[in-house]
C-alpha cells in the first residue's frame, strides 16, 4: 500500500471491461460468474508500514454512501475511486471526494491493483456478490448491513472471505458507540446476573409502492443496477425514491425488508453479547408471525413478532417497533429500536440513541465493568482502515455478521411458511422442513451466479 498521488490516478489506471475480462481469461479461469483476477495475484503479505494509507474505492453512491465521508477525514485513508451505475450519483460523490476516478462498472474498480479496499453501499442484493468478487480480487471490504438476501449467500461470502484472508467490516455501526459497548460489558461481567431473556426490536417495514413503468433516466445503467436480481420494468419506486420508502428496502427481489435492513442493528448488538458470553450463540428454534403486503410494489415484511429459543434455555423475542409498543412485553422495551438483556438481578438496554438500566447502581459500574472487555472502536470506518493496515480482526467481523443475519432470515422464512423452524447450528441449516430449507437459497440472474461450478473453480 502507498499513497497514490493525483498524477497516478489517471486514465492509465482505468482498465476497460474488455481488457479486464481478457486478463481473467489469460489466467485460465472458467466460471459461471463475472471473471475477476484471483486474489493470489493481488494480495498483500504481512503488515503495512505505519505511514501507509489505505486506498479505498466506494461502490454505490446512494444515500448509504454518505457515511463514507469519514474516509476523507481520516488521515490513514484516501478515496481513489467511486462507482455507481447512475452517472449523476457517482459524479456528485466524486465532487465530494475531490481527486478520484469514477466508474459505472464495479468490475473495473476491482481490477485496479492500487485499490486496497472497497466500501460496498449498494442495495442488499448486491452485497454478497460484490463482496465475494472483492475477496477474490484481493480487496478488503466494508459492507453495509444487512448481509445477504439468503442464508446460503451469507455462508458463501464467509467461505470465500476466509479463504483469501480478507478484512471484512460489517456496517452495523453501533459497535463503535461507547454506551453500547459499555452496556454489553456490564452484562458480560455479571452485573445483571444470569441472563434469562432478551428482546430485540426495530422500525417496521413499508407497504405500497407504485409499479407504473417509466422511461429509464439518461445516464442510468439499469441492467447493471438490477444485476443478479430478476429482470423487472423500471419505475421510480423500485430504486430511486429518496426515503425509507425506497423499494430497495421493501421489494423481495432486493431485500427481505426492515426485519434485516433495520433489524440488523439491534440483532448485531445481541450477537455481540452472545459471541462473548460463553454460551451457545445460535438458537435451536424460531417461531414467527407477521404481515406481508398483498398489493402494491412492496412485498417484504411490514410487521413481525418472533420467538427464539437457545440451547441453554435463553429466550429471545424479536419484534418491529409497532408490535413492541402495542405488546409492551417488558418495561425496558421502549423507543423505536433497541436490544434489551434481562438478567436475574436487573436489566440493561442499549441502542444508538442511548442506554437504560433497571437501576442506577448498574450504570455506575460502567466506569469499571470488570475483566471481560470488548474490542474498542471509536468509529466503524476508522476501525476498518486500521485493521486493513494491521491485518487484525475488525470490531464487526463477518462471522458474527453471518450469525446475526441468519436470525433475520429465520424470521422471514417462518412468517412465509407459517411454521415454527428448527435450526441445526452444526449443519447450519433448517431441519425437518424441506420447504423452509429450500428457502435458505436464492437463484440469481445470469451471469451473476453463486453456483457450485463457480465455487469449485475457485476452491478447487
C-alpha positions as CSV (number, residue, x, y, z in Angstrom):
1,X,0.0,0.0,0.0
2,X,1.2,3.5,-0.7
3,X,-0.2,7.0,-1.1
4,X,-1.4,7.5,-4.7
5,X,-0.7,10.9,-6.0
6,X,-3.1,12.7,-8.3
7,X,-1.0,12.1,-11.4
8,X,-1.0,8.3,-10.9
9,X,-4.8,8.2,-10.6
10,X,-5.1,8.9,-14.2
11,X,-6.6,7.3,-17.3
12,X,-3.7,4.8,-17.3
13,X,-5.3,3.2,-14.3
14,X,-8.7,2.9,-15.9
15,X,-9.0,-0.7,-17.2
16,X,-11.7,-1.3,-19.7
17,X,-14.2,-4.1,-19.0
18,X,-13.0,-5.9,-22.2
19,X,-9.3,-5.7,-21.0
20,X,-10.4,-6.8,-17.6
21,X,-12.1,-9.9,-18.9
22,X,-9.2,-10.7,-21.2
23,X,-6.8,-10.7,-18.3
24,X,-9.0,-13.1,-16.4
25,X,-9.3,-15.4,-19.4
26,X,-5.5,-15.5,-19.6
27,X,-5.4,-16.6,-16.0
28,X,-7.3,-19.8,-17.1
29,X,-10.4,-19.1,-15.1
30,X,-13.6,-20.6,-16.5
31,X,-16.6,-19.8,-14.3
32,X,-20.3,-19.0,-14.4
33,X,-19.7,-15.7,-12.7
34,X,-18.2,-12.4,-13.9
35,X,-14.4,-13.1,-14.1
36,X,-12.0,-11.4,-11.7
37,X,-8.3,-11.6,-11.3
38,X,-7.6,-14.1,-8.5
39,X,-6.5,-12.6,-5.2
40,X,-3.4,-14.7,-5.1
41,X,-2.1,-12.2,-7.8
42,X,-3.1,-9.1,-5.9
43,X,-3.0,-10.0,-2.2
44,X,-0.6,-8.3,0.2
45,X,1.7,-10.1,2.6
46,X,2.3,-9.1,6.2
47,X,1.5,-5.8,7.8
48,X,1.7,-2.4,6.2
49,X,4.1,0.4,7.2
50,X,2.6,2.7,9.8
51,X,2.9,5.5,7.3
52,X,0.9,3.7,4.7
53,X,-2.5,4.9,3.5
54,X,-5.4,2.7,2.5
55,X,-6.7,3.4,-1.0
56,X,-10.4,2.9,-0.9
57,X,-13.0,2.7,-3.7
58,X,-16.6,3.3,-3.0
59,X,-19.1,1.0,-4.7
60,X,-22.5,2.6,-5.0
61,X,-23.0,6.3,-4.3
62,X,-26.6,6.5,-3.0
63,X,-27.8,7.5,0.4
64,X,-25.9,4.9,2.4
65,X,-22.6,6.1,0.8
66,X,-22.9,9.4,2.8
67,X,-21.3,7.7,5.8
68,X,-18.2,7.1,3.7
69,X,-17.2,10.7,4.0
70,X,-15.3,9.5,7.1
71,X,-12.6,8.2,4.8
72,X,-11.9,11.7,3.7
73,X,-11.5,13.0,7.3
74,X,-9.2,10.1,8.4
75,X,-5.5,10.6,7.7
76,X,-4.9,6.9,7.1
77,X,-7.2,6.5,4.1
78,X,-7.8,8.1,0.7
79,X,-10.7,7.7,-1.7
80,X,-9.3,6.9,-5.1
81,X,-12.5,5.9,-7.0
82,X,-16.2,6.0,-6.9
83,X,-18.6,3.7,-8.8
84,X,-22.3,3.7,-9.5
85,X,-24.5,2.7,-12.4
86,X,-26.2,6.1,-12.1
87,X,-23.9,8.7,-13.6
88,X,-25.3,11.7,-11.7
89,X,-24.8,10.0,-8.3
90,X,-21.2,9.0,-8.9
91,X,-20.3,12.4,-10.2
92,X,-21.8,14.0,-7.1
93,X,-19.8,11.8,-4.8
94,X,-16.7,12.3,-7.0
95,X,-17.0,16.0,-6.4
96,X,-17.3,15.5,-2.7
97,X,-14.1,13.4,-2.5
98,X,-12.2,15.6,-4.9
99,X,-9.4,14.0,-7.0
100,X,-10.7,10.5,-7.7
101,X,-11.8,8.4,-10.7
102,X,-15.4,7.4,-11.4
103,X,-16.8,4.2,-12.9
104,X,-20.1,2.7,-13.9
105,X,-19.0,-0.9,-13.6
106,X,-17.5,-2.1,-10.3
107,X,-15.5,-4.8,-12.0
108,X,-13.2,-2.1,-13.4
109,X,-12.6,-0.9,-9.8
110,X,-11.8,-4.5,-8.7
111,X,-9.3,-4.8,-11.5
112,X,-7.2,-1.8,-10.2
113,X,-4.1,-3.0,-8.4
114,X,-3.8,0.2,-6.4
115,X,-7.2,-0.2,-4.8
116,X,-6.7,-1.8,-1.4
117,X,-10.3,-1.8,-0.1
118,X,-13.8,-1.3,-1.2
119,X,-16.8,0.3,0.6
120,X,-19.9,-1.6,-0.6
121,X,-23.0,0.5,-0.1
122,X,-25.3,-1.0,-2.7
123,X,-28.8,-2.3,-2.5
124,X,-28.8,-5.5,-0.4
125,X,-29.0,-7.9,-3.3
126,X,-25.5,-6.8,-4.4
127,X,-23.8,-7.0,-1.0
128,X,-22.7,-10.6,-1.2
129,X,-21.9,-11.0,-4.9
130,X,-19.6,-7.9,-4.8
131,X,-18.1,-8.8,-1.5
132,X,-17.2,-12.3,-2.9
133,X,-15.7,-10.9,-6.0
134,X,-13.8,-8.3,-4.0
135,X,-12.3,-11.0,-1.8
136,X,-11.2,-12.9,-4.9
137,X,-9.7,-9.8,-6.3
138,X,-7.6,-9.3,-3.2
139,X,-9.6,-6.4,-1.7
140,X,-10.6,-5.9,1.8
141,X,-14.2,-4.7,2.3
142,X,-16.5,-2.7,4.4
143,X,-20.0,-3.9,3.6
144,X,-23.2,-2.2,4.6
145,X,-25.8,-4.1,6.5
146,X,-27.7,-6.3,6.2
147,X,-25.5,-9.1,4.7
148,X,-27.2,-11.3,2.1
149,X,-30.6,-11.9,0.7
150,X,-30.4,-15.6,1.7
151,X,-28.7,-17.7,4.3
152,X,-26.7,-19.6,1.7
153,X,-25.4,-16.3,0.3
154,X,-24.2,-15.4,3.8
155,X,-22.4,-18.7,4.2
156,X,-20.7,-18.5,0.8
157,X,-19.5,-15.0,1.5
158,X,-17.9,-16.2,4.7
159,X,-16.2,-19.1,2.9
160,X,-14.5,-17.1,0.3
161,X,-13.5,-14.1,2.6
162,X,-11.9,-16.6,4.9
163,X,-10.2,-18.5,2.1
164,X,-8.5,-15.3,0.8
165,X,-7.8,-13.9,4.3
166,X,-9.6,-10.6,3.7
167,X,-10.5,-8.0,6.2
168,X,-14.3,-7.6,6.4
169,X,-16.1,-4.9,8.4
170,X,-19.9,-5.1,8.8
171,X,-21.7,-1.8,8.6
172,X,-23.7,-2.1,11.7
173,X,-22.1,0.9,13.3
174,X,-23.4,0.6,16.8
175,X,-20.3,-1.5,17.8
176,X,-18.4,1.8,17.6
177,X,-20.7,3.6,20.0
178,X,-19.3,3.7,23.6
179,X,-22.5,3.3,25.5
180,X,-23.4,0.2,23.5
181,X,-20.0,-1.4,24.2
182,X,-20.1,-0.5,27.9
183,X,-23.7,-1.7,28.3
184,X,-22.8,-5.1,26.9
185,X,-19.7,-5.3,29.1
186,X,-21.8,-4.7,32.1
187,X,-23.8,-7.8,31.2
188,X,-20.8,-9.9,30.3
189,X,-19.3,-9.1,33.8
190,X,-22.4,-10.4,35.6
191,X,-23.9,-7.1,36.8
192,X,-27.4,-8.1,35.9
193,X,-26.9,-11.8,37.0
194,X,-27.7,-14.7,34.7
195,X,-29.4,-13.5,31.5
196,X,-32.8,-15.3,31.2
197,X,-34.3,-13.5,28.2
198,X,-33.6,-10.9,25.6
199,X,-35.6,-8.5,23.4
200,X,-34.8,-7.0,20.0
201,X,-36.9,-4.5,18.1
202,X,-36.6,-2.3,15.1
203,X,-38.6,0.0,12.9
204,X,-41.4,-1.6,10.9
205,X,-41.4,-2.0,7.2
206,X,-43.4,-0.2,4.5
207,X,-46.2,-1.2,2.2
208,X,-47.4,0.3,-1.1
209,X,-45.1,1.4,-3.9
210,X,-46.4,2.3,-7.4
211,X,-45.3,-0.1,-10.2
212,X,-46.2,2.0,-13.2
213,X,-43.4,1.5,-15.8
214,X,-41.5,4.6,-16.7
215,X,-38.6,5.5,-19.1
216,X,-35.1,4.7,-17.7
217,X,-33.4,8.0,-16.9
218,X,-30.5,9.1,-19.0
219,X,-27.2,8.0,-17.6
220,X,-28.7,5.1,-15.6
221,X,-27.3,1.6,-16.4
222,X,-30.5,-0.1,-15.1
223,X,-29.4,-3.6,-16.1
224,X,-26.3,-3.2,-14.0
225,X,-28.3,-1.9,-11.1
226,X,-30.5,-5.0,-11.3
227,X,-27.5,-7.3,-11.6
228,X,-28.3,-10.7,-10.0
229,X,-32.0,-9.7,-9.4
230,X,-34.8,-10.8,-11.8
231,X,-35.5,-8.6,-14.8
232,X,-38.2,-6.0,-14.0
233,X,-39.6,-2.9,-15.6
234,X,-38.1,0.3,-14.4
235,X,-40.2,2.5,-12.1
236,X,-39.1,5.2,-9.7
237,X,-40.5,3.5,-6.6
238,X,-38.4,0.4,-7.4
239,X,-35.0,2.1,-6.9
240,X,-34.9,5.9,-6.9
241,X,-37.3,7.2,-4.3
242,X,-35.2,9.1,-1.7
243,X,-36.6,7.9,1.6
244,X,-37.1,4.8,3.7
245,X,-39.9,4.1,1.3
246,X,-37.3,3.3,-1.4
247,X,-38.2,0.0,-2.9
248,X,-34.6,-1.3,-2.5
249,X,-35.5,-1.9,1.2
250,X,-39.0,-3.3,0.7
251,X,-39.0,-5.4,-2.5
252,X,-38.2,-9.1,-2.0
253,X,-36.1,-9.3,-5.1
254,X,-33.6,-7.0,-3.5
255,X,-34.0,-7.4,0.3
256,X,-36.0,-9.2,3.0
257,X,-37.3,-5.8,4.4
258,X,-36.6,-3.8,7.5
259,X,-36.5,-7.0,9.6
260,X,-33.0,-7.2,8.3
261,X,-32.5,-3.7,6.8
262,X,-33.0,-2.0,10.2
263,X,-33.2,-5.1,12.4
264,X,-29.6,-5.8,11.6
265,X,-28.5,-3.1,14.1
266,X,-30.1,-4.4,17.3
267,X,-29.7,-8.0,16.2
268,X,-25.9,-7.3,15.8
269,X,-25.8,-5.9,19.4
270,X,-27.5,-9.1,20.7
271,X,-24.9,-11.2,18.7
272,X,-22.0,-9.2,20.1
273,X,-23.1,-10.2,23.5
274,X,-23.8,-13.8,22.6
275,X,-20.5,-14.3,20.9
276,X,-18.6,-13.2,24.0
277,X,-20.9,-14.6,26.7
278,X,-19.6,-18.2,26.8
279,X,-23.0,-19.6,26.0
280,X,-24.5,-21.1,22.8
281,X,-24.6,-18.2,20.3
282,X,-27.2,-19.5,17.9
283,X,-30.8,-20.6,18.5
284,X,-32.4,-24.1,18.1
285,X,-35.8,-22.8,17.1
286,X,-37.7,-19.8,15.7
287,X,-41.4,-19.2,15.5
288,X,-42.7,-16.0,13.9
289,X,-45.8,-14.4,12.7
290,X,-46.0,-11.2,10.6
291,X,-47.6,-9.2,7.8
292,X,-46.7,-9.3,4.2
293,X,-48.4,-6.8,1.8
294,X,-50.6,-8.3,-0.8
295,X,-50.9,-5.2,-3.0
296,X,-48.5,-2.6,-4.3
297,X,-44.9,-2.9,-5.3
298,X,-43.5,-3.6,-1.8
299,X,-43.7,-7.2,-0.6
300,X,-41.4,-7.7,2.3
301,X,-42.5,-7.9,6.0
302,X,-44.1,-4.8,7.4
303,X,-44.6,-6.2,10.9
304,X,-43.2,-9.2,12.7
305,X,-43.2,-10.9,16.1
306,X,-40.8,-13.8,16.7
307,X,-39.7,-16.1,19.4
308,X,-36.3,-17.8,19.6
309,X,-35.1,-20.4,22.0
310,X,-31.4,-21.1,22.6
311,X,-29.8,-24.4,23.7
312,X,-29.2,-23.2,27.2
313,X,-32.9,-22.1,27.6
314,X,-32.4,-18.4,26.8
315,X,-35.5,-16.9,25.2
316,X,-35.3,-14.1,22.8
317,X,-38.2,-12.1,21.2
318,X,-37.6,-10.0,18.1
319,X,-40.3,-7.5,17.0
320,X,-41.0,-4.5,14.9
321,X,-41.5,-1.2,16.8
322,X,-45.3,-1.1,16.4
323,X,-45.6,-4.6,17.8
324,X,-43.2,-3.8,20.6
325,X,-45.2,-0.6,21.6
326,X,-48.5,-2.5,21.4
327,X,-47.4,-5.6,23.3
328,X,-45.1,-3.9,25.9
329,X,-43.5,-7.2,26.7
330,X,-41.1,-5.7,29.3
331,X,-40.7,-2.2,30.9
332,X,-37.2,-1.9,29.3
333,X,-38.7,-2.2,25.8
334,X,-39.3,1.4,24.6
335,X,-38.3,3.6,21.7
336,X,-38.1,2.8,18.0
337,X,-35.2,0.3,18.3
338,X,-33.1,-1.4,20.9
339,X,-31.5,-4.5,22.4
340,X,-32.6,-5.4,25.9
341,X,-30.9,-8.1,28.1
342,X,-32.8,-9.2,31.2
343,X,-31.0,-11.0,34.0
344,X,-31.8,-12.4,37.4
345,X,-30.6,-9.2,39.1
346,X,-31.7,-6.5,36.6
347,X,-31.6,-5.4,33.0
348,X,-29.7,-3.3,30.5
349,X,-30.9,-1.7,27.2
350,X,-28.6,-0.4,24.5
351,X,-29.3,1.4,21.3
352,X,-27.7,4.1,19.2
353,X,-29.9,6.6,21.0
354,X,-28.6,5.9,24.5
355,X,-28.8,3.2,27.2
356,X,-31.0,2.4,30.1
357,X,-30.9,0.3,33.3
358,X,-33.2,-1.3,35.8
359,X,-31.4,0.7,38.5
360,X,-28.7,3.4,38.7
361,X,-26.3,1.1,40.6
362,X,-25.8,-0.9,37.4
363,X,-25.0,2.2,35.4
364,X,-22.4,3.3,38.0
365,X,-20.5,0.1,37.4
366,X,-19.9,1.1,33.8
367,X,-16.8,3.1,35.0
368,X,-15.1,-0.3,35.6
369,X,-17.3,-3.1,34.2
370,X,-14.8,-5.8,35.0
371,X,-12.2,-8.1,33.3
372,X,-14.4,-9.1,30.4
373,X,-14.0,-6.4,27.8
374,X,-14.9,-6.0,24.1
375,X,-12.9,-4.5,21.2
376,X,-12.8,-0.7,21.4
377,X,-13.7,1.2,18.3
378,X,-14.5,4.9,18.2
379,X,-15.5,4.9,14.5
380,X,-16.5,2.0,12.3
381,X,-14.7,3.2,9.2
382,X,-11.6,4.2,11.1
383,X,-11.5,0.8,12.8
384,X,-11.8,-0.8,9.3
385,X,-8.9,1.2,7.9
386,X,-6.8,0.4,10.9
387,X,-7.4,-3.3,10.5
388,X,-6.7,-3.2,6.8
389,X,-3.2,-1.8,7.8
390,X,-2.6,-4.1,10.8
391,X,-4.5,-7.2,9.5
392,X,-6.2,-7.6,12.8
393,X,-9.9,-8.6,13.1
394,X,-12.2,-5.6,13.0
395,X,-14.8,-4.8,15.6
396,X,-17.7,-6.2,13.5
397,X,-16.4,-9.3,11.7
398,X,-18.1,-11.4,9.1
399,X,-18.6,-14.5,11.2
400,X,-20.6,-12.5,13.7
401,X,-22.5,-10.8,10.9
402,X,-23.5,-14.1,9.4
403,X,-24.9,-15.3,12.7
404,X,-27.0,-12.2,13.3
405,X,-28.2,-12.1,9.7
406,X,-29.4,-15.6,10.0
407,X,-31.7,-14.6,12.8
408,X,-33.5,-12.1,10.4
409,X,-33.8,-14.7,7.7
410,X,-35.3,-17.3,10.1
411,X,-38.0,-14.8,11.0
412,X,-38.8,-14.1,7.3
413,X,-38.9,-17.8,6.4
414,X,-41.0,-18.7,9.5
415,X,-43.6,-16.0,8.6
416,X,-43.7,-17.0,4.9
417,X,-44.1,-20.8,5.7
418,X,-46.4,-20.1,8.7
419,X,-44.4,-22.7,10.7
420,X,-42.0,-23.0,13.6
421,X,-38.5,-23.7,12.4
422,X,-35.8,-25.9,13.9
423,X,-32.2,-24.7,13.4
424,X,-29.2,-27.1,13.5
425,X,-26.1,-25.0,14.1
426,X,-23.7,-27.8,13.5
427,X,-25.1,-28.2,10.0
428,X,-26.0,-24.5,9.8
429,X,-29.4,-25.3,8.2
430,X,-33.1,-25.5,8.9
431,X,-34.0,-29.1,9.6
432,X,-37.2,-31.1,9.4
433,X,-38.9,-28.8,6.9
434,X,-37.9,-29.2,3.3
435,X,-39.8,-26.2,2.0
436,X,-38.2,-23.9,4.6
437,X,-34.8,-25.5,4.0
438,X,-35.2,-24.7,0.2
439,X,-35.9,-21.0,1.2
440,X,-32.4,-20.8,2.5
441,X,-31.3,-20.3,-1.1
442,X,-32.0,-17.8,-3.8
443,X,-31.4,-18.1,-7.5
444,X,-29.6,-15.3,-9.2
445,X,-29.9,-14.0,-12.7
446,X,-27.2,-14.9,-15.2
447,X,-24.3,-14.3,-15.3
448,X,-24.3,-13.4,-11.6
449,X,-24.4,-17.0,-10.3
450,X,-23.1,-18.0,-6.9
451,X,-23.3,-21.6,-8.1
452,X,-21.5,-24.9,-7.3
453,X,-19.4,-24.8,-10.5
454,X,-18.2,-21.2,-9.7
455,X,-17.2,-22.2,-6.2
456,X,-15.5,-25.3,-7.5
457,X,-13.5,-23.2,-9.9
458,X,-12.2,-21.1,-7.1
459,X,-11.9,-23.5,-4.2
460,X,-10.7,-26.5,-6.3
